Amino acid sequence: MAFGNRGATVVPQSMFQNDHKGLRERIIPFLPAWASAVALWPAAALSHQMWGTDPHALPWATAGLTLLSAGMTALTAKVARGNAGRRAHSITSVAGASAWLTAATIAGPGTHPLLDMWLMGAPALALSWNARRVLQVNDKDGDKNSENKLFQAVKLAKTTIRGELTVAPNKVTVPLQLPAGELTADDVTNALPRLASALSVPKNAVRVNADADHHDRAELVVVPNNMLKTSVDWPGLSAPGGSIMAPLVVGLYEDGELSQFWLPGDKTDRNNPRNATHLMVMGMNGAGKSHGGKIAWTEILSRRDVNLWVGDPVKGKQTLGKFAKYIHWPAMTKADCEAMVSALPNVITKRANELGEKGLDQWVPGCGLQYLVVWIEEAASLLRDDDDFIVDLVQTARSAGVTIVLSLQRAAYDQMPTSVRAQLGAAWCFGVKKGTDAEFCLSEETVDAGAAPQQWQNKKPGCFYLEAPAVEDELFTTPGRTFATEDDVMIAALEEAGGPAPECALTIRAAGSNYRRGLGPMTTAAAPAPSTPRNPAPAAAEEVYDAAAGEGTEDDFDDEEAAVGDTALPDNHEPDLDYIDADSELGPEDPSKAFTFPKQPVSLAQAEQLLRDVVTELRNAGAGTVGPKDIPKSFIEHVRSRSWVSAAMQRMANTGLLVETAEQGRYRFPPAAGKAA
């Protein structure tokens, strides 16, 4: 696979050297490394022409070059001077160059991947020698406390190289030892613009990784070639037919490594222990977050133990498009998205109870439930209305095997409550308008270490930074870019993999009449028809609200409902309304006058009971229908938000305490026990 922009070279500037030598004298010491790197290719081309194309000469040439390579490496190891770092650097350079020359003689230097290795490796190797020279490591006596001109110029005097440089294709890592008590990793971070200028590379090509155990140490990472100028073609599904426990692969980092993240938790993996996580996706319009989302959806839908719900209350069909028929619950209007979110409390409760009965504190493969990913695009329009309610959801969902993904353009305080943002353990940040916008998504440490998504805005769609559990900390500041592909290509791969996984029967039942809101069964053979109707009439609801639920907290949905099976409801199915006298005098016209709501926080169970009391009072007052707009303002101010009331009334309708009408958000009262409908 060919990666990005090839052949870009970086020649460190020596303008920071405080002497009066001419420009030529300052540049000449840096040229041999680059001349050697450039000369390697024509030398390989000549040797290939002489011997590689002759089948009789090639075996002898191969043997000779192999012996020559081994001899040169051994000679370098014997005669190389200086400290261990310089000797290792010399040996690695000679061994790598001679091995490449041998391979290029056989296959030709213009073939892949030999050409790619030369275009990426040669500049990186030359840069590493230039960096060693610029940083002036004292090879004669190994004195690593010597001040060097580069660090003096960028105001990091007394900083030295600690250990050996790590040279990889398109990346050089320099371990730094800072003067104890004088400088910290934060000082290196502040010096990044000056370091980039001194090395003549873009600002985002130089990063610093702080040492978590030693604040007087850091790693300086230099990436000479910008591999994000163009996107790399999508290589296909990473684990078709596998488990959601495998990572979702969405793109490449600028050093060529795969960019991937995990959603479920796995505490048993010693090499990669992690908790389940929610995810925030952020980026300005045109930054490519929707395309990145589709790549993630395709990865999720190709796994056999996960269901995917996706809602977009703003762009709807434009976003979901051809993916809609593969997504287990596609919500393409604001009303449908609200129905999806309203179904989640009961879904979370039932799933948590099921896992608890099996002795599990989190979802694991083979537990009998499909993992559930709920992905909300343009989430700001819902968050503005459902702040407290969304907080409750994200606090309780993870242990039930539910990941909530909130995607929006800007997660400022007026778009996403801070308490919600604090619960989202992963962040996928695409280009943003201003640097302050990045701070709403990425952690302070990542921004301080050099992450700058504002450099792209929407001019480089698909470029991103990623913070997530089990992703190495140093990758938080490494830019990545999503793969280049088309919807049809991803859908074809998804169909070849067998389509989406079967729907989770328990989750469907818990979602109740809200589920898919009239969309009908999924149009895929991979999803068997559920055993329970998706849109049951309220009178035939499976579950009844537990009016005698115990005290709970705002985080606790376990006391919401009690299942009663598939049998018909008893005649007296509303015991909490027994005290109502249909023939009594009407109550006060203004229900708010009949209640004094507590100003201190109340539990979820108490809030539900207060709402039922208000609904009962409205019924006694002769109201024919009821909706969130009828709830007293004092309830909204002191108990729960109006959006929470809306979701709670929908749950009451799902369990038979109210009956839906043709008008969205309006409900009528069911007939009293013993009365005709």
N, C-alpha and C positions, 0 to 999 in steps of 0.2 A: 504493500500500500504506500502510495506516495503522500507525503505530508507537506501541506502548506507551501510557504515561500522558500525556495531553495537558493543556496549560494550567497545569501547576504553575508557580507564580511564586516567585522568590527575591528578597527585599529585603534587601540587606546591612545588618547591624546596625552602628550607629555607637557602640555602648557602649564600644568600645575608645578612643574619643576622650577624651583627658584634659582635659575642660573641664566647666563647670557649667551648660551651656545646658539648657533644658528639652527634654523628649522631642520635643515638636512641632518645635522649632527644629532638632533634629538630624535628623529624618526628612524635613522639607519639601524640602531640597535634592535628595533622591533621587526625589521623586515625579514631576517633569516627564517623565522618561524613560518611566516606567511609564504615566503618563497619556496620553502620545503614542501608546504602543504599543496601549493599550486603545482609544483613540479612533479608531484607524485602521479598525477593523472596522465600527463603525456608520457612519462616513463613507463607506466603500465600499458598505455596504448601501443608504444613502440615494442615492448616485449611481447605483447599479444600478437602483434603483426608478424614478428620474427619467428615466434615459436608456437603461439597458441593456435594458429591456423594450420600448422603442419602436424598431421597425426603421427608422423615418425619422430619429430623433434620434441613434441609436447611432453611425453613421459620423462625424457632426460631433463628437459627444462624444469619440469615440476619438481623432480628430485633435487636438482641443483639449487633451485630457489628455496626449497624447504630447508636444505642444509645451510644455505647462506643466511636464511632468516634466523635459524637457531644459533648459528655462529655469531651473528651480529648482536643478538640479544645477550648471549653469554659474555661477549666482549664488553658490551655496555655495562653489564652488571659488575664486571671486574674493574673497569677503568673509571666509572662514573665517580665524581667527587662530590663532596658536600654532605649535608645531613641525609638522614634516611628518607625524608620526603622528596628531596631532589633526586636521589638515586632511583627511588621507585617511579618517580615521574619520568625519568629518562628511559628506564627499562620498559615501562608501559608504552611510551611513545614509539620506541624502536620496534617492539614486538607487534604493536598494532599496525604500524605502517608496513612492515615487511610481510605480515600475514595478508594484509589487504592486497599488496602488490602481487603476491603469489596467486591469490584467488582471481585477481583481475587479469593476470596473464593467461589463466586457463579459460575463463568465461568471457573476458572482455570488459573493460572499465565502463562501458556505456550501458551495461545490462543492469536490471534491477535484481536484488537491492544494492548491488555494489556501487552504482552511481549515487543512490540515496545516502549510503554510508559515507561516501567521500564528501558529498555536498554538506552533510550535517557534521560529520566527525572532524573533517580537516579544519574548518573554522574554529570549532570548539577546542581542538587540540592546540592550534596556534594561539588562540586567545588565552588558554591556560598558561602557556609559556610567557606571553606578554604580561599577564597578570602577575606571574611570579617575579618577573623582572621589575615591573612597576612597583610592586609591594616591597621589593628589595629585601627579600629574605637573606639573611647573612649565612651563606653556605659554608664559609670557612670555619667558623667556630660554633655554629648553631645557636648563636645568641639571639633568642626570640624576643628580647626586650629592647632591641634597637629601634629607634624611631625611624620611620620612613617618610619620604616626601609626600606620598599619596595621602596617608592618614593625617599628616600635618596640614595638607592643603584643604582637606574636608573637615577639619577641626575634630579629628579623632586621634590626637597625638598620643603616643605611647601604646597604641593598639598594635598587637602583633598577630602573626599567623600561629594558630595552635593546631599541631598535627599536620595532616596531609590534605592537599586539595583533592577533591573528588571530581573527576572529569567524566562526563557522560555525553552522549550525542545531544548537542544543543543546550547543555547546561553545565556550569562550573560552580561547585560549592566550596566556599572558602570558610573554614572554621576560624573564628576570631577570639582572641583573648584580650579582654578590655582591662585597663588599669584599675585594680581594685580600689574602690572608694572614690574614684574620679569620674568614671563613665559607666553607663548601663546600656542594656539593649535598646532602651528608649532613645538614647543619644544616637545610636546607629540608625534607628528608624528616622530620626529627624535629619540625618545626613544623607538619606537616600537620593534626594535630587542632586546633591553635589557629587555623590559617587557616580550617578548615571552620567553626569556631565564629564567627569574625569575619565570614564571609560568609553565615552562617546556612544552610548546606547540609549534607547528610550527610557523614560522614567519608570514605566512599569516592567522593564526588563531587569531591574535590580530590586531584590527583595531581601528582607531580613527575617530569620526565624530565631526567636528568643529561646534560650535554654531554660526549660521549666525548673531545673534544679539549681542552676547557677546564674544569677543575674549579672555576673561579670563575663558571661560568655554569650556568643551568638553565632549564627551562620549567615554568611553573605552569599546569596544565590544570584548568579548572573546568567541570563538566557540571551545569547547573542542574536538568534534568528527569531523573527516574529512569525510563528507558524499559524497564527490566527487570522492572517490576512484573507485567507480563503477557507471555506469549509471543506471538510473531508467527507466523502460519500459514506452514507450509512452502510455498515458492513452486514446488517441483518440482525435478527433477533439473537440475543445473547444466551437465552436458556429456554427455547421453545418446548412446551410440554413439561417444564420443570416446576419448581416451587417458588412462591413469592419470597422464600427465605434467601434465594439467590439475589445478588444485587441487580438494580436496574441500571443498564449502561446507556448513557444519553449523549456522550460526546467524547472529545479528547481534550486533555490539558495541552498547554503550549509546548511541553517537552515531549509530547507524543504518548503519554500514558493515558489509559482509559479513565474517563470520568464516570463514576458510578456511586450509587448510594443505596441504602437499605431502609425499609419501612418497618417490618416486624422486629421485635426484640429477640435476642438469643443470648441468654446468660450462660449457656453451657459451652459456647465456643471460646476456648481459651485464647486463641489467636485474635479473635474479633468479637469480644463480648460487647453487648450493646442493649439498650432499652428500645422498645418501640417508640416511634416518633411521629409527631405531626409535622407538616411542612408548610412553610410560607414561600410562595413564588412571587417575585416582584420585578417589575420592569416597566419602563415607559412605553407608550403606544408605539409599535413598530420595532421594539427591541428584540422580538423573537420568542417571548415567553410562551405564546400559544403553540408555536411549532415545537418548542421543547416539551410542552405538555403532551402533545400528540405522540411524540417519541416515547415518553414515559407511559402513556395509556397503552400503546401497542405492546410494550414490554409487559405491563401488568396483565393485559388481556390474553397474552400468550401462555400464562402460567395456569396450572390446573387446580389451584387451591385458593383462589382469590376472586372476589366480585368487585366490580367497579361501578360506582355511581358518579355521574358527572352532571353538574348543573351550571348553566350560564343564564342569569336573569336579564342580561343586557343584549348580547349578540346571538344567543340561542342557536338556531340552526346554522348560522354562519360559522360558528366555532365548532360545533359538534359534527356538522356536515355528514359525510359518509360513515363516520364512526358511530353514529347514533344507534344503528341497528345492532351493533356489537356490544355496546355498553349496556350493562344490566339494568340500570335505571337512568335514562337520559332525560333531564329536566331542561326544557328550552324556553320557558317563560318564567317570569318572576313568581307567579302563583304556584307553578310546579316546583320551583326551587324552594319556596316556603313550605310546601307540602313535604318535600324531601327532608328538610331540616326539622320540621315538626314531628316527623316519624322517628327521628333518631333517639330521643330519650327512651322510648319503649324498646327500641332495637338494642340499645346499649344495655338496658336493664336485663332483658331476656338473655342476651348473649353472656353477660356477666354471671347471671344465675346458672346458666348451663355450664360454663367453665368452672364456677365454684363447686357445683355438684360433683365435678370430676376431679376436684382437688387441685385445680390449676390456677395460678395467680396471673397468668397471661396466656395468650393464644399460642399454640404450638401446632405444627403440622400433624395431621391425623387425629385431631381432637373431635372431629365430627362437624365442625363449623368451617365455612369458607372465611378466609380473612376478608375484611371489607375496607375498601379505600373510597372515601367520599371526597370528590374533587370539585371545588366550587370556583369557577372562573368569575371574574369581575365581582369578587366577594364584597367589595366596599358597599354596594347597594343593599346587601343583606345585613352586613355588620352594623350599619348605621341604625338599623331598626331592631336588631336582636343582640344588643351588647351583653346583657346579663345572661341571656339564654345561651349564647355561643360560649361564654365563659364556662358555664356549667357543662356543656358538651365536651369541650376540649379537656376539661379536668378529669372526666370520667371515662372517656372513650378508649384510651390506649390499652387499659387492662382487659377490655372486652374484645380485643382484636380488631379495633377500628382505628384507622388513620384518617385524619381530616386534613385536607390540603386546601389552603386558602390562597387564591391567586388574584392579585390586584396590581394596579399601576403604581400606587404610592401608599405605603402603610403608615402614614402620618397619624397623629393622635385623633384627628377628626375623621379618619377613615377606619381605623382599627384600634379598639381599646388596648391599653397597655397590658392589662391582665390577660388578654387573649394572646398578644404577641409573646408574653413571657412563657406561655405554655407550648409554643411552637418550637420544638427542639432542633429543627433543621431549617436552613434558609438557602434558597436558590435565587440569586440576585443577577438579573440581566442589566442592560444599560439603563441608567437613570439620568435625570436632567441635571441634578446638582449633587455635590458631595454630601450635603446634609441629608439628602434622600437615602443614600446608602446606609446611613446610620440607623434608619428605621428597620432595616432588614439584617444587615451583617452586624456581628459583635464589634464592640469598641476595639478589642484587641486585633481583630482582622483588619479593620480600617486603618488603625495606627501602624500596622505592619506593612501597609502599602497597597491594600486592595482599593481600587479606584474605578468602579463601574461607570462613573460620570465621564470618563475619558472616551467611552463609546457612544453614549446617549443611544440614539437609534440608527447610528451610521454603520454599525457592525452587528447586524441582527444575529442573534445566537450566541454572542460572547457572554460569559457569565462567570461568577464566583459561586462556590458551593461550600456550605458548612453543614455537616450532618454527622450523626453518631457513627463511629467506626471509620470515618474518613480521617486520614492522618492530618494532624494540625498544620503541617507545613503546606498541605494542599489547599488550605483555606484561602491563602493569598496567591495561589497559582491560577491564572486565568484559564478558562476552558472555552470551548465552542461546541455547540450541538452539531450533530451530523447533518449533512445536506441530503434531503430526500423528499419525495412527494407522497401525498396521502394515499394514492393508489398503490404505490410500492409497498407501503407499510400494511395496507389492508390485504394485499395479495399474500404477503408473508404471514399475516395473522391467519388467513384462511388455510394456507398450507400447513400451519401448525395445529389446525383442528378447531379454530375459533375459540370463543371465550369459554370459560369453565362453567359447569352447571350452577344454577342459582342455589343459594342456601335456603332450604325450606324454612328453618326456624326464623331466619331474618325476614323472609317474606311475610310470615304470619305476624311477626312483631310489628312490621310496618303497617299492617292493617289495610284499610280501604284507601289509604293514601298511595299505596304502591303503584307506581307507573301511571297513575291517574288517567286511566282510560286508554293507555297506549297498547294494552293487550300483551300477549306473550312475546318474548324475544323471538326475532326471526332468525334463529340459529338452531340447528339440530343438536348443538352441544348443550343446550339448556332445556332439560325436561320440564314438562308442565308441572307446576306445583300442585300438591294435593289439596291446597286450600284456595278458594276463589280469591282473586286479587282485589276485587272491588265488591266485597260483600255489603249487603244493605245493613244499615246501622242496627236494625232490629235483630239481625242474625250475627252480631259481633261475637267473636270468640272469647273476648276477655272483658271483665268487669272491673271498674275502678275500685280499689280497696279503700273504702271510706274510713276504715279503722286502722289505717297505717300508723306505725309508731313514729315517734319523734325522729327526725333526721337532720341532715345538714344540707346546705345548698349543693354539695357535691354528691349527694347520695340519692340515686334514682331507684334504689332497690326496694323502696316502699311504695312504688307507684301503683302497680297493678297486680292482680292475682288471677291466674288462668283458671278457667272452669271447664276446659275441654270443648268438645264439639257439640255437646248436647244443647237443647233449647234452653233459653233463660227461664227461670222460675217466674211465676206470676208477679210476685212481689220482688222485683229486681232492683228496686231503689230504696233500700232500707233507710238511707240517710235522709230521705224526703218524707218519712212516715208522719212527721209531725205537721205536715201541711194540711190545712183544712181548705178545700176548694170553695166552700161556701162562706168563709169568713170575710170580714170586711177588708177592703183593699188597704194596703199599707200606704206609707207616705209616698207622694209622687216623686220626690227626689230621693233615690236610694242612698245617696251619700249622707243624708241626715240620720239614717238608721244605723250607721256604723262609725266606730272610732277605731281607726287602724293604728297598730303600734308603729312607733317611729324607729324603734330599734330593729335590727335584722331578725328575720324569722326564718325557720327551716322551710325546706321545700314542702313537706307535708302540711305545715301550718298555712303556707301560702295557698296551696291547693284547696284546703278546707275553707279559707276565707273567700276564695273565689266562688266555691260552691254556695256559700252562704249568700253572696251577692246575687248570684244567678237565681237562687231560690226566692229571694226578696223581690227580684224583678218579676218572677213568675206570679208571686202573690199580688203584686201591684197591677196585674192584668196585662202585662206585656205579651204580645203575640209571638214576637221573635226577639232574639238577643244577639249581640255581637260585641266585639272589643270596644267599640265606640260608646257602648252603654255603661261601661264600667266606670265608677266614680273616679274623678281625677285624683282624689286623695289616695286611692288604692295604687294608682300608677306612681304617685310620688313617694309613697312610704313602703309599699310591699314588693311589687314587681313591675317591670316595664310593660308597655302596651303590646310589644311584640311577644313577650312571654305569655301574656294573656291570650293572644291570638293562637299561639301554639297549644296552650292548655285547653282552650275551647275545642280545638280540633281533636285533641286526645279524648275529651269528653264525648265528642260526637262518635269517635271510633269505638267507644265502649258503651254507647247507648244512653248516656245521660243527656245528650242533646241529639237533635236530628238535623242533618244538613238540608239546606234549602237550595233552590236554583241560583240564589244570589251568593256570590263569593263572600265568605266571612260572616254570613248571617245564618242563624240556627233557630229552629222552633223547638218547643218543649214536647217531649214524648207524653202520651196519655198517662194519667195517673193510674196506679194499680187498681184494677177492677173496672176501669172506665173503657168505653169503646174508643177506638182510634178515631 
